Amino acid sequence: MPITGNASYIPTMNEFIAHWAQCNEATAPQALVVRLPDTDTTCAQPQFVALRDTLQTQQNTVQGCLIRQHIARSGITLRKTVLLAQLNLFTSLLDGYYRNTEFYDARPLAPALGDGQDRFTAPLLDALTLWEKINAGPAPAGVTLPLVLGDGTDRATFASAAAALQSAYAEERRKAQDVTLARAKRNRIQAQAYAVMKTYREAVPAMLPGHPDLVQTMPRLTPLPGHTPAPVRATAAYEAPDTAKVVHEASPDPLLAGYQLRGNAGDEYSEEDAVVIATHSPEELREFTTRFGLTQPGAQVALKLFVLLSTGNECGSAVMRVEHPASERLAAT
């Protein structure tokens, strides 16, 4: 398949590796070696295989970083949900017992769950400061000091949860940086692989003029001219304990070559990060079952089902999202 994005690199490299082996058989005992332009670097087929393996490892590293970043984000959401409920209990208590006091006038406004770090945590800090002053003040009728919320939360517990949220934000930023670094390394490997494949396509006609069949069957780096297929409808569902099942309709395109499931960790599909999960021929059962990215509670993957044509043209379905419920992680803690 031609290069159409991050996901196509490994399948395309596999095609070049197989073709390279055929060329080596044709030129035996000499093996075909390509020289990258403007450098003294050469590459033989075993070195290209090693480069493919290195890229596969790095793509896996990117997915692992994305999974850890998404789980960190999910953990932030869970902490925010608990803290927001406690903050609402705090302000409700002020509504019930502290009206017509300076404490009531100073009560913090609750943030939205989707607010960013600064906007969300500022009311929590205000609540902690006000809570401390309330504990030091006179108790109105019906209230026992130090103040304890209806769910049993005291100020120290609330302060600890707010501090844990700040730590969770810092950890998520570290995970985001890991993703950036892993992507940058992957992109450099892909650029190197592309340069080798491009040079290979230039070298084969020059080195094997007596083998027109090998010249004609060289893998492509770009799709052939032709139409883009229509997408097919596909649905995905989570199946315990850690699997996604994707089912899809059939494509009627006469140039149909197969179907391919691609995806990446996280709740948003990214052409930059998506990888090939599996490829099926038109005759195979129209479903995919995969544990890709779902082995940990709280993990989520974004998937697309692609229709592949023999020309190399393709089209993806609408994005499908599957989540390994975070509640399983909570139950285990």
N, C-alpha and C positions, 0 to 999 in steps of 0.2 A: 504494500500500500504506500502511496506517496506521503510526504510530510504535510500534514494538515494542522499540526499543533503538537503540544507536549505529548499527548497520548499516543501519537503515531510513531514516535522515534524507535521504540523497541521493536515493534513489528516490522518496520522498514529496515532496520539494521539486520534483523533476522533474514530478511529476503536477500540483502546484500551478502551476508555471510554464506548463505547457501549457493548463491551465484558465484561468489569468489572461489568456493571449493570446486565448482565445475571448471572455472578458468584454470585453477591450479592443475587439475587433471589434464587439461588440454595442453598446458605449457610444460608439463613434467619432462625432465626432472627439475626444471626451473620453476619457482613459485612466483606468482604475480606480486610485485611490490609497487606501491604508488608513492610518489613524492609530493608532499604538500607544497604549493607554490610559495615562493619568496622565503622558503626555509630550507634547512638541510634535513628536515624530519621526513622519515619514510615510515610506511606502515604496511605490514604484511597481514594476512588473514588472521593468524593467531593473536596478533596485537589488537586487531579490530574486535575479535571475540572478547578479549579482555576489557576493551573499552565499553562494549555492550554490557558486560557484567557489572562494570563499575557504575554505569549509568543506571542500571536496574537497581543496584543497591542504593544509589543516591535518591532515586525516585521513591523507594520505600522509606528512606529517611525523611523525605519531605512529608509523606503521608503520616508517618509517625509523629512528626512535629505538629502537623495540622490536627491530628487526633488529640494530642496533649493540650494544644491551645484551645480547642473546642470544649474539652472537658473542664479546663480552667474557667472558661467563660460560663459554662453551665453551673459550675460551683459558685461563681459570683452571683448568678441569677437566684440560685437557691438561698444564698445568704441574704440577698437583698429582700427576697420575699418574706423571710422570717423577721428581719429587722423592720420592714415596713409595717408588718402586722403589729409588732411590739410598739412602734412609734404611734400607730393609730390608737392602741390601748392607752398609751400615755396621754395623748391629747384628749381622748374620750374621758379619762379620769379628770383632767382639768376642766372639761366641759361640765362634768357633773358636780364637782366639789369646789372649784376655784373661780367660779364666775365672780365678777366685780372685785377681783384682786389684781395686783400687778403681775402675779404669776400667770394668770389667764391671758393678759394682754401680751405677754412675752412668749406664748406657746408657739412652737415652730410649725410651719405649714408642711404637710407631708409631701415628699417628692413623688414623681411618677416612677414606676418600676423600670421604665426604659431610659431614665435620665442617666447621664454620664457620671463619672466618679465624683467630681467636685460638686455638681448640683445635687447628687443624691446624698453624699456624706455630710454636707454642711448642716442640714436639719438634724442629723443624728448628733453631731457635736453640740449644737444648740440645745438639744434635749438633755444631753448629759450635763451641761453646765446648769441648766434650769433645774434639773433633777437634784443636783447637789444643793442648790439654794433652797429648794422646797424642803429637803430633808433637814436643813438647818433652821427652818422657819416654824411658825406655829401650825399645828395640825387643825384643820377645820373639822367640824362635826362629821363623823362617819369615816374619817381617814386616820390610819395609824402610821406613824413615822418610825423608821425610814420607810419611804414609799415602796410598795411592792405591787406590781401590776396583777391583773386578774388571772394571768396564766402562770403566776409565780415568779416572774422575772424581776430581779432587783437591779439596782443601778450598776453594781459590779458586773453582773452577767451581761447587761446591755452594753457596757463599756468593752467587755471582752469580745463580744460579737462584732461590735463596730471596729475594733482593732483588727480582728480576724478578716473583716471585709477589706480593710486597707491592705493587709498582707496578700490577700487573694488578688487584688488588683495589681500589685507589684509582681506577683508570680505570673499572672497572665501577660504582662508586658515582657517578662523574660521569655515566655513561651513564644510570643509574637516575634521577638528578635531571633529566636532559634529558627523559626520558619523562614525569615528573610535570609539568614545565612545559608540555610540548606537549599533554598531556591537558587541563590547566586551560584553556589557550587554546581548544582545540577545544570544550570544554564550554560556554564562554561564547558561542561562535559558535552552537552548537546551541540554547542557551537563547534567543538572539535570533531564530533562525529559527523556533523553535516559537511564540514570541510573535507573529511576523508571520503565520504560518499560522492560528493561532487567531483572530486579529483578522480575517483575510481571510474566514474562514467566517462571521463575524458580519456582515461588511460586504456580502457578495454578496447575501443576501436583501433587505437594506435598499436597496441601490443598483440592483438589477436585478429589481424585482418583475414586470416585464413579460416576463421570460425564465425561466419556471419550469423549463425543461429545464436551464439552467445551474445553477439552484439545486439541482436534484435530483442533478446529476452532480458536485457539489463533491467533491474528494478528502477522505477521512476522516483524522482524527487518531487514532482508536481503532477497533479491529475491530468489525464487526457482531456481534450476539449469534449464537451458534452453537457447534458442537462443535469441538474441537481434533482435527486429523487424526492418524492413526497415523504414526509415523516409518517411513521405509523404510531397508532395509539398504544401506550404502554402504561402499566400500573405496577407499583411496588408496595410491598407490605412487609412488616417485621414479623418474623416467626421465631419464637423462643427456642433455644436460649440466646442465639447471637447471629441470626441469619436474616438476609433479605431475599425475598422471592419476587422476581420480576416476570410478568407475563405480557405478551404483546401480540398485536395483530400481524397478519401477513402483508407483505408488500407485493403489489401486482406488477412492479417494474420488470420489464423483460430483460434488463441488464443486471438484475439482482445477483450479487455475489455472496451476500451473507448479512448477518446481523452482529452488532458488536455492542457490548455493554461497557460503558465508561463511567468513571466516577472519581470523586475525591472526598476526603474527610471534611466534615464541616456541613453547615446548613445552606451554603450557597454553592452552586455549581461554578467551577472556574476552568475555563479553557486552558489557563496557564498551568493548573495543577492536576487536571484530570488525567487518569491513566487507564489503559485498557485492562478490564477485569476478565473478560472472556469474549470469545468470538464463536459464533455458530454458523453452520452452513444453512442454506434455505431448507434443507430436508430435515433438519433436527427439530425436536420439540421446541415450540415457541415459548420457552421460559428459561430463566437463568436463576440459579440459586447460589448465593455467595455469602461468605462471612466477612467480606472485605470491609474493614474499618469499624466493625460492630462488636468486637470481642470484649469491650469494656463498657460497663453501665455508664450512661450519660453520653456515649459517643453517637455521632450522627454522620450520615453520608448523603451526598447529593449525587444522583445518577441520571444518565441519559442513555436511551437506546438508539443506536445509529443504524440506518439502512446504508449498506455499502454496495456500490456498483462495480462492475468489472472495469470501468474506466478510471476508478479511483475517486470518483465523486461520491459524496455522502451527505446525509442530513440527519440531524439528531431530533429526538422527541422533546416534548416538554420535560422540564426538570422534575424528577421524583425524589422525595426526601424520605429517609428511613432513619428512625432513632431507636437505639437500645435504651429502654426507659431508665432514667436516672434514679427512679424509685428503688430499683434493685440495688443500687449502690448504697442508698440510705438504709435499706433493710439490713444490709451486711455490716453496717457500722454501729 
